[in-house]
């Protein structure tokens, strides 16, 4: 009802609380036969979850609505033919028995705006000229949509600029979409900040472009700023007031936590030990305040010493931005490249192939810990264990290395990366959840271990059969890890989920963990704390 009444809304419920169903209900409440609704969602959601949810919920309340998917393995000519059918429906005066739901991934809305040789936008009939990027479908920009839903909006809309020249191609495309004056615009994301307060601007700008026109004017109201003496550019510092930001967006945002909806679902527990066991919280704090203090000031994680070969390569990279490893010398050109190499060495040693491409290899302090951890849960290659485990990394090559080494120990695994096709992704999820290889046409139990690239496997998949979530390495965006953790922690299964952050001592990972958790407390204060909700962080 909040969405149907307000029209332009961010549904920011935590993952797994039915944001899809809520947006469907808002559309059914606000639109009617003959209307066209555009749903922009990650590819897997377009293929699996959105069609399934629409068929499930519309069968009684809107049985004549039609569901059209653009993409989903179609060849170019098929996409064009489907688009023509969509446009025919829109241009047909009717009468119509039902609505039209058009599902597609953001890849088909990737555009840039044409500029002249001086960098100025080119206009035709008073509008910027869109240029399709790769397989983008330009006719979709000419439609006056009755509703647009952007699922996992943090992946496409979150950003800190309203300059179309600096936005991603997907964000530009979503900005160029046209909607009727009374149309619904719904953004769905349980982590709308994507790791930084200011990234909320992108979603606000898409929802209310007339109100949120000037990014820097908005930031002046909410953030401390300073001028970098080296570059002369304005830089944002800390947020001025979480309360002020929450009050501003409260008319646009509805938010519920799993704790509010399912009070019998235990909060996620972070396993391990404090970074400094001797450092204790101040006296007089409540249990919730103690948990927040540890989370922010003395984080609990699994603290591991690197193997000697790892430490040697890591230290060489720190001191000289290069490391001598098997196959040659690995160079890091630039600060970001060096940070990535340091994170990789904190995971394992590595080597260079004949084309000087980097590949991880053993020894690895984290792999050693994982083998012991799995053994304690009966996952030792001698048969099914007593529980299931998710293992996540931002590095696909580390996923593949650990999968190979676990398989060498006769421990069966599933793995999901950006290279996994949609059919296998679906079958692996079904097999893992049912603990049966039947989705593959095989007998026997499914593997107890599922390794995932956290970006590729962080959305549109439920893996709540797992009780433990192991994080090999943190991404640069904390919200991506939270999305990954919530593949297991969902209201669809009431159980205790324990998250194990593996951190190599004395490395870049220590600072990254502390900084991310401090920022996350502030982000959750805006989303939940200012509503009077006691948010759990450990």
VOGU-3710 file (C-alpha; in Angstrom, 3 decimals, decimal comma):
1> xxxxxxxxxx> 0,000/0,000/0,000  2,945/2,321/0,688  4,188/1,787/-2,877  0,746/2,068/-4,461  0,064/5,307/-2,610  3,453/7,022/-2,990  4,161/5,832/-6,587  7,934/6,485/-6,377  9,419/4,175/-3,724  12,444/2,232/-2,607
11> xxxxxxxxxx> 11,483/-1,108/-1,048  14,573/-1,749/1,069  13,556/-4,841/3,047  16,405/-7,165/3,934  16,969/-9,984/1,399  14,412/-12,772/1,493  11,399/-10,813/2,786  9,289/-10,744/-0,371  10,192/-7,515/-2,156  9,137/-9,125/-5,443
21> xxxxxxxxxx> 5,687/-9,986/-4,106  5,241/-6,508/-2,631  6,041/-4,837/-5,945  3,676/-7,181/-7,824  0,900/-6,297/-5,368  1,573/-2,567/-5,785  1,306/-2,903/-9,579  -1,933/-4,901/-9,377  -3,344/-2,281/-6,995  -2,327/0,694/-9,175
31> xxxxxxxxxx> -2,679/-0,430/-12,793  -5,212/-2,208/-14,968  -5,800/-4,117/-18,209  -3,873/-2,732/-21,162  -1,067/-1,317/-19,020  2,575/-2,281/-19,594  5,022/-2,918/-16,768  8,775/-3,122/-17,294  10,789/-5,253/-14,854  14,572/-4,800/-14,999
41> xxxxxxxxxx> 16,339/-7,490/-12,979  19,518/-9,586/-12,910  19,608/-12,207/-15,638  18,932/-15,163/-13,369  15,974/-13,407/-11,750  14,547/-12,678/-15,216  14,870/-16,334/-16,161  13,752/-17,967/-12,934  12,412/-16,035/-9,955  10,356/-13,294/-11,613
51> xxxxxxxxxx> 8,399/-15,555/-14,016  7,806/-18,039/-11,200  6,560/-15,360/-8,799  4,314/-13,747/-11,420  2,755/-17,079/-12,373  2,275/-17,958/-8,727  0,561/-14,749/-7,615  -1,275/-13,550/-10,741  -3,152/-16,799/-11,386  -6,038/-15,712/-9,108
61> xxxxxxxxxx> -5,947/-11,897/-9,118  -4,920/-11,236/-12,746  -5,168/-14,465/-14,766  -5,196/-12,641/-18,128  -1,911/-10,784/-17,613  0,776/-11,777/-20,116  4,439/-12,300/-19,200  7,037/-11,519/-21,856  10,759/-12,160/-21,443  13,285/-10,387/-23,644
71> xxxxxxxxxx> 16,689/-12,047/-23,818  16,927/-15,325/-21,908  19,091/-17,035/-24,511  17,270/-15,521/-27,497  19,148/-14,745/-30,684  19,125/-11,136/-31,879  16,293/-11,710/-34,350  14,198/-13,355/-31,598  14,784/-10,381/-29,276  13,658/-8,014/-32,016
81> xxxxxxxxxx> 10,555/-10,086/-32,749  9,665/-10,148/-29,047  10,167/-6,383/-28,823  7,818/-5,889/-31,792  5,147/-7,940/-29,972  5,615/-5,782/-26,876  5,167/-2,599/-28,913  2,100/-4,001/-30,695  0,413/-4,581/-27,341  1,244/-1,048/-26,219
91> xxxxxxxxxx> -0,046/0,553/-29,424  -3,199/-1,577/-29,606  -6,092/0,523/-28,200  -7,770/-2,605/-26,929  -9,825/-3,538/-25,120  -7,372/-5,738/-23,251  -8,184/-8,425/-20,731  -4,925/-8,055/-18,815  -1,633/-6,235/-18,384  1,703/-6,853/-20,057
101> xxxxxxxxxx> 4,740/-7,638/-17,898  8,023/-7,216/-19,784  11,060/-8,831/-18,126  14,642/-8,144/-19,169  18,131/-7,775/-17,727  19,899/-4,391/-17,544  22,231/-5,435/-20,381  19,436/-4,627/-22,839  19,150/-1,083/-21,466  22,804/-0,080/-21,768
111> xxxxxxxxxx> 23,131/3,308/-23,452  25,363/6,318/-23,633  24,349/9,788/-24,770  25,800/11,264/-27,933  28,173/14,218/-27,493  29,856/16,539/-29,976  33,600/17,070/-30,373  33,547/19,555/-27,481  31,926/17,017/-25,150  28,481/18,663/-25,174
121> xxxxxxxxxx> 25,328/16,575/-25,415  23,649/16,368/-28,806  19,889/16,934/-28,790  17,095/16,000/-31,178  13,617/17,452/-30,609  14,776/18,670/-27,208  15,978/15,269/-26,002  19,442/13,749/-25,637  20,343/11,283/-28,349  20,797/7,753/-26,924
131> xxxxxxxxxx> 23,386/5,446/-28,462  22,869/1,716/-27,790  25,762/-0,160/-26,205  26,148/-3,685/-27,602  22,758/-5,494/-27,528  20,700/-2,609/-26,041  17,170/-2,268/-27,462  16,505/1,368/-28,353  12,705/1,123/-28,986  12,180/0,436/-25,269
141> xxxxxxxxxx> 13,134/4,067/-24,583  10,231/5,360/-26,676  7,574/3,648/-24,535  5,566/5,491/-21,893  5,599/2,732/-19,273  2,804/2,443/-16,710  5,250/1,034/-14,143  8,962/0,311/-13,988  10,489/-1,996/-11,364  14,261/-2,153/-10,935
151> xxxxxxxxxx> 15,234/-5,257/-8,965  18,566/-5,292/-7,096  18,707/-1,562/-7,782  22,035/-1,181/-5,974  23,679/-2,990/-8,898  22,454/-0,553/-11,539  21,302/2,702/-9,928  23,469/3,260/-6,857  25,996/5,968/-7,609  27,257/9,398/-6,658
161> xxxxxxxxxx> 26,723/11,511/-9,761  23,860/12,830/-11,869  26,185/13,460/-14,820  25,137/11,053/-17,573  28,668/11,235/-18,983  30,011/9,624/-15,807  27,248/7,122/-15,080  27,399/3,475/-16,090  25,692/2,554/-19,347  23,012/0,635/-17,440
171> xxxxxxxxxx> 22,277/3,609/-15,190  22,036/5,895/-18,230  19,545/3,547/-19,843  17,357/3,419/-16,753  17,487/7,210/-16,494  16,354/7,582/-20,126  13,307/5,329/-19,657  10,016/7,197/-19,984  7,066/6,705/-17,672  3,588/8,172/-17,558
181> xxxxxxxxxx> 3,045/11,015/-15,040  1,205/8,777/-12,550  3,326/5,695/-13,194  4,921/3,572/-10,521  8,694/3,674/-10,157  9,844/1,002/-7,713  13,456/0,284/-6,785  14,118/-2,971/-4,899  17,269/-3,430/-2,801  18,016/-4,728/0,655
191> xxxxxxxxxx> 21,414/-2,970/0,486  20,645/0,319/-1,300  23,825/2,149/-0,250  26,200/-0,300/-1,950  28,747/0,369/0,784  28,615/4,195/0,932  25,963/6,644/2,138  26,343/8,876/-0,909  25,562/6,039/-3,327  21,912/6,320/-2,300
201> xxxxxxxxxx> 21,819/9,409/-4,504  21,573/7,318/-7,681  18,369/5,626/-6,539  16,859/8,887/-5,258  17,692/10,633/-8,533  15,975/7,882/-10,551  12,885/7,862/-8,333  12,452/11,650/-8,160  14,602/13,284/-10,869  12,941/16,699/-10,477
211> xxxxxxxxxx> 13,532/16,811/-6,726  17,029/15,293/-6,770  18,652/17,242/-9,597  21,994/18,415/-8,165  24,271/15,852/-6,512  26,670/18,307/-4,886  23,853/20,439/-3,476  22,424/17,321/-1,860  25,757/16,224/-0,426  26,339/19,649/1,135
221> xxxxxxxxxx> 23,255/19,025/3,278  24,378/15,615/4,533  28,178/15,277/4,494  31,238/17,038/5,799  33,470/18,053/2,893  37,049/19,167/2,372  39,194/20,185/-0,564  42,054/17,847/-1,437  45,140/20,127/-1,462  46,866/17,905/-4,042
231> xxxxxxxxxx> 44,108/17,759/-6,648  41,975/20,723/-5,651  38,833/18,554/-5,831  36,064/18,454/-3,247  35,996/15,224/-1,246  33,215/13,910/0,969  34,034/13,049/4,563  31,756/11,640/7,268  27,997/11,898/7,229  26,707/14,810/9,327
241> xxxxxxxxxx> 23,597/13,111/10,690  22,149/9,657/10,078  18,867/10,987/11,466  18,646/13,805/8,914  19,308/11,454/5,995  16,731/8,963/7,233  14,093/11,674/7,706  14,661/12,924/4,168  14,198/9,525/2,519  11,496/8,125/4,818
251> xxxxxxxxxx> 8,714/9,253/2,454  10,333/7,276/-0,354  11,547/4,189/1,516  9,888/1,268/3,253  12,167/-1,055/5,199  11,797/-4,143/7,372  14,424/-6,410/8,834  14,224/-10,180/9,223  14,139/-9,612/12,966  10,929/-7,594/12,613
261> xxxxxxxxxx> 9,235/-10,102/10,330  10,496/-13,407/11,752  11,312/-12,935/15,410  12,135/-16,637/15,781  14,947/-16,428/13,185  18,241/-15,989/15,066  20,449/-13,147/13,842  23,622/-14,063/11,962  26,484/-14,992/14,279  30,058/-14,077/13,416
271> xxxxxxxxxx> 32,398/-16,890/14,441  36,009/-16,659/15,550  37,793/-14,564/18,159  38,236/-10,825/18,791  41,143/-9,173/17,019  42,587/-8,213/20,411  41,377/-10,687/23,077  42,708/-8,419/25,835  40,647/-5,426/24,709  37,267/-5,429/26,479
281> xxxxxxxxxx> 34,158/-3,270/26,006  33,397/-0,531/28,553  31,220/-1,590/31,498  27,494/-0,999/31,671  26,587/-1,874/28,064  23,579/-3,981/27,136  24,192/-7,289/25,285  23,185/-5,592/22,007  25,595/-2,705/22,675  28,384/-5,149/23,504
291> xxxxxxxxxx> 27,792/-6,945/20,188  27,955/-3,655/18,295  31,109/-2,631/20,165  32,913/-5,832/19,182  31,636/-5,568/15,620  32,934/-2,007/15,272  35,914/-1,683/17,630  37,338/-5,184/18,112  35,975/-7,302/15,275  35,464/-10,999/15,679
301> xxxxxxxxxx> 36,863/-13,097/12,840  39,103/-16,069/12,126  42,630/-14,628/12,400  45,204/-16,676/10,492  48,972/-16,403/10,054  50,091/-16,707/6,445  52,204/-19,612/5,302  55,917/-18,593/4,976  55,832/-18,576/1,158  52,680/-16,449/1,194
311> xxxxxxxxxx> 54,187/-13,999/3,668  57,348/-13,660/1,574  55,419/-12,810/-1,607  53,073/-10,515/0,302  55,899/-8,538/1,898  57,736/-8,192/-1,416  54,594/-6,730/-2,956  54,250/-4,275/-0,052  57,827/-3,027/-0,217  58,437/-2,908/-3,986
321> xxxxxxxxxx> 55,066/-3,443/-5,778  56,424/-6,687/-7,220  56,877/-10,258/-6,076  59,095/-13,046/-7,331  56,996/-16,175/-7,697  57,034/-19,329/-9,791  57,083/-18,343/-13,453  58,589/-14,879/-13,067  58,059/-11,548/-11,343  54,519/-10,323/-10,704
331> xxxxxxxxxx> 54,217/-6,543/-11,138  51,519/-4,257/-9,741  50,979/-1,174/-11,877  49,037/1,263/-9,722  47,583/1,358/-6,220  44,413/-0,585/-7,036  46,383/-3,359/-8,762  48,682/-3,580/-5,752  45,727/-3,824/-3,361  44,245/-6,666/-5,399
341> xxxxxxxxxx> 47,564/-8,552/-5,462  47,917/-8,135/-1,702  44,418/-9,548/-1,178  45,265/-12,490/-3,430  48,501/-13,278/-1,577  46,576/-13,047/1,696  44,553/-15,970/0,295  47,353/-18,101/-1,120  50,614/-18,145/-3,006  50,498/-17,839/-6,790
351> xxxxxxxxxx> 52,341/-18,442/-10,042  52,657/-16,939/-13,508  51,876/-19,021/-16,582  53,834/-18,749/-19,834  51,710/-15,736/-20,854  52,457/-14,069/-17,476  48,886/-14,511/-16,258  48,559/-14,857/-12,474  47,029/-18,008/-11,025  46,714/-18,832/-7,306
361> xxxxxxxxxx> 48,329/-22,009/-5,965  48,997/-23,697/-2,651  50,210/-23,239/0,037  47,304/-21,345/1,556  46,609/-20,658/5,215  42,914/-20,345/4,393  42,682/-23,619/2,517  44,329/-25,395/5,447  41,754/-23,886/7,813  38,868/-24,862/5,525
371> xxxxxxxxxx> 39,966/-28,504/5,347  40,074/-28,694/9,143  36,762/-26,817/9,454  35,009/-29,174/7,022  36,450/-32,200/8,809  34,917/-31,012/12,075  31,537/-31,071/10,313  32,054/-34,572/8,978  32,863/-33,331/5,471  36,054/-35,279/4,894
381> xxxxxxxxxx> 35,557/-37,210/1,653  34,281/-40,316/3,415  30,594/-39,594/2,887  27,974/-36,921/3,540  28,682/-34,549/6,417  26,369/-33,364/9,167  25,815/-29,868/7,727  26,288/-27,805/4,588  28,724/-24,948/3,962  28,920/-21,976/1,580
391> xxxxxxxxxx> 32,389/-20,657/0,701  32,653/-17,305/-1,039  35,404/-15,287/-2,673  35,614/-12,280/-4,958  38,244/-14,127/-7,030  37,007/-16,778/-9,466  40,475/-18,325/-9,762  40,619/-18,901/-6,018  37,201/-20,553/-6,216  38,521/-22,876/-8,909
401> xxxxxxxxxx> 41,764/-23,603/-7,026  39,973/-24,505/-3,794  37,413/-26,580/-5,682  40,183/-28,546/-7,393  42,091/-29,137/-4,148  38,961/-30,196/-2,240  38,062/-32,596/-5,053  41,593/-34,025/-4,818  40,739/-34,806/-1,181  37,619/-36,648/-2,435
411> xxxxxxxxxx> 35,361/-33,878/-1,090  32,646/-33,224/-3,717  31,690/-29,599/-4,371  29,494/-27,300/-6,409  30,932/-24,038/-7,711  29,242/-21,002/-9,216  31,032/-18,148/-10,974  30,206/-15,618/-13,647  30,967/-18,324/-16,211  28,296/-20,723/-14,895
421> xxxxxxxxxx> 25,394/-21,104/-17,307  21,844/-20,513/-16,086  20,787/-24,163/-16,410  23,623/-25,414/-14,199  23,078/-22,565/-11,728  19,462/-23,612/-11,295  20,219/-27,340/-11,058  23,005/-26,854/-8,514  20,785/-24,706/-6,288  17,950/-27,264/-6,436
431> xxxxxxxxxx> 20,317/-30,155/-5,717  22,026/-28,365/-2,822  18,703/-27,415/-1,268  17,162/-30,872/-1,635  20,432/-32,727/-0,891  19,795/-34,834/-3,967  21,485/-35,080/-7,359  18,090/-35,759/-8,972  18,090/-32,360/-10,802  21,118/-33,697/-12,717
441> xxxxxxxxxx> 19,419/-37,034/-13,380  21,758/-38,789/-10,932  21,298/-40,797/-7,752  22,803/-40,003/-4,368  23,201/-36,972/-2,115  24,390/-33,586/-3,337  27,724/-32,072/-2,248  27,823/-30,428/1,176  30,134/-27,636/-0,042  29,099/-24,857/-2,425
451> xxxxxxxxxx> 31,815/-22,429/-3,566  30,608/-19,142/-5,059  32,000/-16,002/-6,555  30,267/-13,536/-4,215  29,240/-11,182/-6,994  27,902/-13,876/-9,324  26,209/-15,803/-6,491  25,133/-12,906/-4,291  21,635/-12,403/-5,684  18,604/-14,294/-6,982
461> xxxxxxxxxx> 19,521/-17,631/-5,400  18,458/-19,325/-2,153  20,921/-21,640/-0,420  19,523/-21,746/3,096  20,336/-25,444/3,448  23,741/-24,187/4,617  24,345/-23,411/8,295  27,848/-21,976/7,814  29,085/-19,236/5,489  32,846/-18,939/4,999
471> xxxxxxxxxx> 34,188/-15,703/3,485  37,652/-16,188/1,968  38,170/-12,525/1,196  36,060/-9,437/1,548  34,984/-7,456/-1,492  35,628/-3,729/-1,586  31,870/-3,204/-1,084  30,551/-4,566/2,221  26,989/-4,800/0,902  28,089/-7,440/-1,617
481> xxxxxxxxxx> 29,240/-9,638/1,246  25,989/-9,061/3,108  24,026/-10,116/0,042  26,165/-13,269/-0,135  25,663/-14,074/3,562  21,920/-13,746/3,092  21,824/-16,561/0,550  21,807/-18,787/3,675  20,198/-16,466/6,244  16,577/-16,240/5,089
491> xxxxxxxxxx> 13,155/-16,483/6,698  12,378/-19,516/4,533  14,314/-21,640/7,044  14,561/-20,955/10,768  18,099/-21,893/11,769  21,341/-20,456/13,113  23,701/-19,157/10,438  27,332/-18,581/11,389  29,588/-16,396/9,240  33,325/-17,055/9,325
501> xxxxxxxxxx> 35,458/-14,169/8,051  38,936/-15,517/7,248  41,490/-12,747/7,818  45,255/-13,060/7,343  47,020/-11,278/10,190  49,134/-8,240/9,444  47,640/-7,711/5,989  45,419/-5,276/4,159  42,482/-7,458/5,201  42,672/-6,275/8,825
511> xxxxxxxxxx> 42,165/-2,607/7,973  39,509/-3,442/5,384  37,487/-5,461/7,912  37,568/-2,758/10,581  36,724/0,044/8,148  33,874/-1,899/6,549  32,253/-2,781/9,847  32,433/0,770/11,183  30,770/2,050/8,022  28,178/-0,721/8,083
521> xxxxxxxxxx> 27,032/0,315/11,571  26,403/3,824/10,259  24,532/2,538/7,200  22,323/0,307/9,348  21,692/3,260/11,662  20,117/5,113/8,722  18,106/2,104/7,533  17,026/0,704/10,893  18,329/2,523/13,953  16,507/5,778/13,223
531> xxxxxxxx> 13,266/3,805/12,951  13,800/2,622/16,501  14,767/-0,888/15,421  17,591/-2,558/17,314  19,696/-3,889/14,456  21,898/-6,930/14,925  25,460/-6,927/13,647  26,927/-10,081/15,175
//
